[in-house]
Amino acid sequence: MLLEGKNALVTGGSQGIGTATSLELAREGANVCLTYRSHESEAQQYADEIREMGRKALAVKCDISSFSEAEAVVKTAVEELGGLEILVNNAGMNWDGVSWKMTEEQWDRVIEVNLKGYFNFTRQVAPIFKDQKYGKILNITSINGLRGKFGQTNYSASKAGIIGFTKALAKELGGFGVNVNAVAPGLIETAMLKESEARDKIIDMAMAEIVLKRVGQPEDLANVVAFLASDKARHVTGEVIKVDGGQYI
Ligand SMILES: NC(=O)c1ccc[n+]([C@@H]2O[C@H](COP(=O)([O-])OP(=O)(O)OC[C@H]3O[C@@H](n4cnc5c(N)ncnc54)[C@H](OP(=O)(O)O)[C@@H]3O)[C@@H](O)[C@H]2O)c1
């Protein structure tokens, strides 16, 4: 196992990529604290699944855009798990609209969650990882942060911001034995896509770009995150790893 005895915190573990990541980290031996915002019963069920694997697990409610809630979650995770070595900043949202119609609220909310939310958690773990001279921070960004997407100026800006954040943080924490990397998914089939009326159209458009000709699954992300969170990737930092089947080359 890659992560035996390690303790991980995954934001947005109640759905999609965050769930697959929480379960994969646990399969690799980690104890996991996962957060949720609205899907409490799902989050508790995934924590139960992790406990059935013989690991410690807890599910904690929070809005990642709140600095004080992030502070409380990290404190709880450290106390309940007995320490913390891995942070996966994953929870995120989109609220699309073309720039000439986008409201201030649409802009602010996406930046507050997708950009400030990652800072909020990182700010809490950075001193811990620095002092213990060990830690892994994984930031889930998007290929749309690299190339921009029509109708997503707010989302693309937030995800591009995470790439700059990752690189600056890697420079600050590298001397303390902390690896910081970003993972950039292409289209991944999560609940939002499965339930969308435009599912087939979205998949057709993505398939025209995806050179591997398959739709990405949450597990495809989880496997890469688990590797980057392990010491197998000890010499990798400040990187942005695309997991997109070649959707954006
Ligand atoms: N799926 C894709 O195609 C794709 C592509 C590129 C990048 N990404 C990125 O990958 C990450 C995960 O995406 P996903 O598709 O797995 O998303 P998802 O299925 O919509 O799940 C989002 C998760 O984030 C939580 N969340 C949302 N807003 C929150 C907030 N303000 N505070 C706390 N938690 C919040 C949700 O909690 P509740 O469910 O409990 O409310 C849920 O657990 C995101 O950062 C997303 O931008 C996804």
The ligand as an ORCA input file, in Angstrom:
! r2SCAN-3c Opt
* xyz 0 1
  N     -16.305     16.659    -13.320
  C     -15.560     17.277    -14.237
  O     -15.730     17.093    -15.455
  C     -14.453     18.208    -13.798
  C     -13.598     18.697    -14.775
  C     -12.577     19.552    -14.404
  C     -12.406     19.899    -13.074
  N     -13.247     19.415    -12.131
  C     -13.010     19.829    -10.742
  O     -12.926     18.710     -9.902
  C     -13.419     19.017     -8.598
  C     -14.521     18.022     -8.220
  O     -15.509     18.060     -9.216
  P     -16.711     17.002     -9.291
  O     -17.138     16.937    -10.713
  O     -16.372     15.764     -8.552
  O     -17.811     17.841     -8.525
  P     -19.239     17.405     -7.901
  O     -19.575     16.004     -8.271
  O     -20.174     18.498     -8.242
  O     -18.912     17.480     -6.334
  C     -18.520     18.679     -5.753
  C     -18.162     18.443     -4.312
  O     -17.776     19.690     -3.742
  C     -18.628     19.984     -2.625
  N     -18.859     21.434     -2.589
  C     -19.337     22.229     -3.566
  N     -19.355     23.514     -3.148
  C     -18.889     23.519     -1.872
  C     -18.650     24.528     -0.907
  N     -18.919     25.815     -1.130
  N     -18.138     24.149      0.293
  C     -17.876     22.859      0.547
  N     -18.066     21.865     -0.318
  C     -18.569     22.193     -1.525
  C     -19.894     19.178     -2.842
  O     -20.515     18.931     -1.592
  P     -22.086     18.472     -1.479
  O     -22.329     17.523     -2.610
  O     -22.185     17.807     -0.150
  O     -22.891     19.709     -1.579
  C     -19.314     17.921     -3.489
  O     -18.812     17.039     -2.521
  C     -13.916     20.462     -8.664
  O     -12.920     21.323     -8.174
  C     -14.141     20.675    -10.160
  O     -14.033     22.024    -10.531
  C     -14.272     18.577    -12.464
*
